[in-house]
Amino acid sequence: MYWLVGGLIIVVMMGVLAVADSMPSVSSLVDTINLSVLALILVMMSLALIMLSRLYTPATPAVQSTPFSSQTSSQSPVIELSITKRLLLLVRHIVVVILAAGLIGVSALQALVSHQQAESSKITAPLRVQALVTIEGISDSVLDAAADTGYRQVAVITHLSPLVSELTPQDLDNITASHLTDVQSHTNKNSLSIKSNSINLDTLHTDRHRILLSAYPQSSRRPDTAKQFANLSQLKPGETRWMSLALSPLAMAEQATSSPSGFDSYRWLRGRHIDGVARVLVTATQPVSTADTDLLVASSSLSHLSRVRTYIDRGRWQLRQHFYQGWHVLTGDEQQAKAVTLSLLTGDRSLISRDTKELYQLAGISHLLAISGTHVLFLAIVLAGAAVMIVNQLYPALYRYVPCWQVRWWVMIGAAFVYALFTGFDVPAARTAWMLFAIGLMRLSLLPVSTMRVLLALAVLMAWCDPYVLWQAGYWLSFVAVALLLKYEDRSHHPHTLASTQTNTPSSHQNEAGGRLWLRQGWGVAKRVFKLQFWLFIALLPITLLLFGKASLWGLIINMFAIGLFGWVIVPLNLLAGLIYLLSPTLADVLWSFVTAIILSLHQLIDWLTTLPALSAAWLYTPINMAIVLMMVLVILPWLLPRGFISRGLALPPLVLLMMTVYANQQSLMAVPTLYLLPTGDQYISASVLQYPMTDDSGESGEDEVSWLFLADHRPIDAPTMPSRLTAEALSATVAQQLGSLSIKRLHGVVVQSSSAALSQRQINDDPPKSLQASTSELLPLTVLQLSQHLPTYQYWQAGRIDRWPALQAAYQVTHPAAAKSSISAQRCEEGKTWQSANNKLSITAMTGWRQIEDASVWDCTIAIDLSGIKGSRMPVQVLRYNAAAPLKSSAASVQALLDRLATQPSDSSSPQRHTPPERIILNANSHARVWQLWSLMCTDERATSAQSRWLGHSTSSVTADVLERQRVGVVITHDDKILPAALPLETRDTSMASP
């Protein structure tokens, strides 16, 4: 019952959070219910339930054999007593059920009220404001133009006022100075004026919002703005400044799940209690002092714990500044080794680059970057041991009043909570600190409670305190991993017999036996480590695939030595250096240099291992849902329970069902011809992939499927647009992950439909580029080049001229010798170029592209995908908008339905079935109207006898209605999911934005 109620509480709270957005908001709940009181009620109800369920019920006394007469005379009182006890037992069961149901219901209410309170404070609409900004904690990243990293910082904003005019830093400094003067002279009168901007603080919005500030190098190109943005990373925790901000609401859950990587930013920000995002426009150069802020800002009336948290965060900030000294003198590898050292000490990942994070993810050791229970427990044990040694030397009489284990326990608790606060009090660190506290209480009170039950109680308590913690992946991985470790220790515990073996060894063979014993011990340790890693990898695989959509196969191997290296060498030395830093920073730097050198060597080793050609396929992609997770749990359940409790043969049926389900899911991705629209993170950069299962004339599936990838840049030539912020590394990694989740292991072709000016230059620079921060014209060719290193690619079509392609490929091989595993030749994508499948049912044809003309505006290549065959056997292509979070739930793309102009065409019923018009999908990438004007002059109307076409392009396309009519377009689909203006005159009146 204990596990049932605890599991139901967590499941119900997750369900309430999942549907809370669609539930009507009840303001009375937000105003009348106090979450702290509700949490206290839950704790009291749970204690009552535990005490009542553990109530002792004596067994009914047995009736001895007696003669019939005496048995008859004594049986009545026994029966009455038995009935009374049964009634009491029934009443107790009823009360227990009522308490359990009430506990689950109040938990659901706790989750609902927490969500509605968070919704009441969220930013609801974009708005430009000036506000008083208080920095909270340390920033998530550091603004660095050289590394192209932005500034992200959690902050609290108050005293919001809409911007009536654009402010300068000097204006905000004047606001700050006038504000300080007014506060000092009139503490109860808040008035403020500046020149033409007259602002009365009484009229300001006093709402308090917790937001995520952001600033990027691209937005700080002006010298004055760049200078003040460079000082953003110097803002200390607790510092307050006036700023001009561009507020934006959080992306809705539906928008967040359409991100290229599948990362749900909505849940991530909601889990951190963020009400909105804000882009920094202008910031004051002078801060508002804390003493004056306390008089004005209500949020400055902090509790003692919050003030302690601020002081600790300032210590973390100062330690980051110490690590950041001389940062730009170091090489990139040295910088990242130093950044990982800082992350392992304080949990600060602001200096870790995207490449380093991807390296750890590929190696399957990204969990080592987080402050885990190992860090907290090691420091607590060290400090507790030091405290006991001091007590033994200076005041041993203390043990007369307090036992030694309690002294050690109190020191461990204090050290654990202080260090957990110092590292941000994330879920793993907080869980370790609270577990130390709970286990000590169990020992102090002599309660017979198992560690697993303590772990479940902590999981439920953390969910009660903050229901949004259920949306954090660290919560699930932390508690599940610890539960599996505890279960593994219970299973693997057995008495050691090595000592007896050594004692019984004859003295004449003592040396030889000692050597064999050492080998056996070493082999036994290695075998136990491998079994533990294999156990954790298999057991955590379902939840890893469910949370992240992929799992690194490298983790099973690299974790075997990486965990020992981090746990026994790097982390202890790092924490020791942190303690020495309090006394001698110079000596700590020497020790940190040694730790950095170890991490640098580890990075080089992992980088070399992960680039081996034979071991390049490191990711496991499997579309997974809760049903598959449940089947995986049923498979490993006999191994989780005590031996003999359930026969392990019962794992065979769910294992077979699991294999069949996974195989069916994989086959469903390639059973029907599908064109997936892949999100890229740039509204003008499009990516789509065609999956076509090969079939013969009878409709039977073949042994192979065809996959073609289409890339295009839809930025209009005749309109100013911002350049793309994507890099070739990021785009290729995103597309590779998306293709892997769709079970695509090779590409028959890649088509870049947009011409590249970098490939058409006649002047070839022989010097290779120092980095691959590609310009917009080089982005897509470099993406194809890097993507071909991950996936076998048979053909590459490139629009426009490709004179510089060999030089670009050679430059990449020079700058990336380890990553350049293969080369690929480029073919010109020009009008008339055609590829046809082996069964003659699929053809890909270039409709436009004339590189011979000295005008780059007519070089873009529009592609036509034609499917032919018997009408009854031909499978139509479905166009789906790819869902990175759940590929199996990819939804149909919305369309503009045009007039059915085939209805006016006479049909030839006498024509044989073989002459069914082919189905056509046109992938338009032309960014200038001149392309279709030239097509109208040079090309004939080849679609006069064909079926309707589907048009896939961008809403900024300069195509005309005449072209759509000549191509007999029936529906229009856009990559940015907006209306195509040229299709409006042809649109049907009653059907719009329907499914394709």
Secondary structure, 3 states (H helix, E strand, C coil): CHHHHHHHHHHHHHHHHHHHHHCCCCHHHHHHCCHHHHHHHHHHHHHHHHHHHCCCCCCCCCCCCCCHHHHHHHHHHHHHHHHHHHHHHHHHHHHHHHHHHHHHHHHHHHHHHHHHHHHHCCCCCCEEEEEEEEECCCCCECCECCCCECEEEEEEEEEEEECCCCCCHHHHHHHHHHHHHHHHHCCCCCEEEECCEEEEHHHCECCCEEEEEEECHHHCCCHHHHHHHHCHHHCCCCCEEEEEEEEECCCCHHHHCCCCCCCCHHHHHHHCCCCEEEEEEEECCCCECHHHHHHHCHHHCCCHHHHHHHHHHHHHHHHHHHHHCCHHHCCHHHHHHHHHHHHHHHCCCCCCCHHHHHHHHHHCCHHHHCCCHHHHHHHHHHHHHHHHHHHHHHCHHHHHCCCHHHHHHHHHHHHHHHHHHHCCCCHHHHHHHHHHHHHHHHHHHCCCCCHHHHHHHHHHHHHHHCHHHHHCHHHHHHHHHHHHHHHHHHHHCCCCCHHHHHHCCCHHHHHHHHHHHHHHHHHHHHHHHHHHHHHHHHHHHHHHHHHHCEEECCHHHHHHHHHHHHHHHHHHHHHHHHHHHCCCHHHHHHHHHHHHHHHHHHHHHHHHHHCCHHHCCCEEECCCCHHHHHHHHHHHHHHHCCCCCCCHHHHHHHHHHHHHHHHHHHHHCCCCCEEEEECCCCCCEEEEEEEEEEECCCCCEEEEEEEEEEEEECCCCCCCCCCCCCCHHHHHHHHHHHHHHCCCCCECEEEECCCCHHHHCCCCCCCCCCCCCCCHHHHHHHHHHHHHHHCCECCEEEECCCCCHHHHHHHHHHHCCCCCCCCCCCEEECCCCEEECCCCCEEEEECCCCCCCCCHHHCCCCEEEEECCCCCCCCCCEEEECCCCCHHHCEECCEEEECCHHHHCCCCCCCCHHHCCCEEEEECCCCCHHHHHHHHHHCCCCCCCCCCEEEEECCCCCCCHHHHHHCCEEEEEECCCCCCHHHHHHECCCCCCECC
